Amino acid sequence: MNGKEFKRIRERLDLERSELAEVFGMSGYMAIANIENGSRNPGPILGVLMKTLDAVPLKRAKEIIELLRKFGHGS
């Protein structure tokens, strides 16, 4: 997955970079910016998650994001 595709999916999900970083437990805005500008790869698991969120209807993708928020961060 390249940065352009990653950004397209993030924008489809209507998430800011900092929001997406929070959902996936990443360090913050710059972690996502670095993926989108090509200076960092998303990693295989993150790539699969993004492609999965892109493959399902938007309403379902947002439900999955809410579950990730709910169960993330050591919950």
Phi, psi and omega in degrees: 000130178265170183297325180296316178294318178302312180297317180302316180294316179302316180293322176300323180282355179059047179242140171286162179302317181295325178294316180295320177300318179297315181302319184263008177067034180265168188294337178150195184311313186293330178299318179286318179301319180295325175293313184293330180268002173087004180273354178215146175268149181288344184086153187296319182291314179297321177299316179295318178298316180295317179295324178294314178299329179285332185278339182264160176304148185305318180301316180292321178301318180292326175296318179295318178299318178296323176295319177299319177296317183295317186262357179281180175058044173077016180290000000 
